[in-house]
Amino acid sequence: MTTDHAALPAPVRAYLTAHASRDDEAAVLAFAADATVTDEGKTHTGTQAIRAWRRRASTEYTYTTDVTDIRQDTDDIWVVAVRLEGNFPGGIAELQQRFTVRDGTIADLTID
């Protein structure tokens, strides 16, 4: 078990840093133009849709994010476990963010 961000590929580090600081534009820059994000059962395809998803996610609630584990599943798939605490229903969420990295960008992010 590790939480060392240095172990992650650059685009995943960039996304996590942008996410923590609620910098939606910087978060979107980590994704490929045709990337997909699946969150809460909905898939968002392309940077325009991902930007809209990030804006909703970053403004709907106030929360903190703590990385609790990082693991590499394959050469291009990384899983980052995060704990969110905030003013959303339930107040605490333990999530798995599964990143697929290709050609120096995030090609897919699935959040469970």
ABEGO torsion letter per residue (X at the ends): XBABAAABBAAAAAAAAAAAAGBAAAAAAABBAABBBBBGGBBBBEAAAAAAAAAAAAAABBBBBBBABBBBABAABBBBBBBBBBABBGGBBBBBBBBBBBGGBBABBBBX
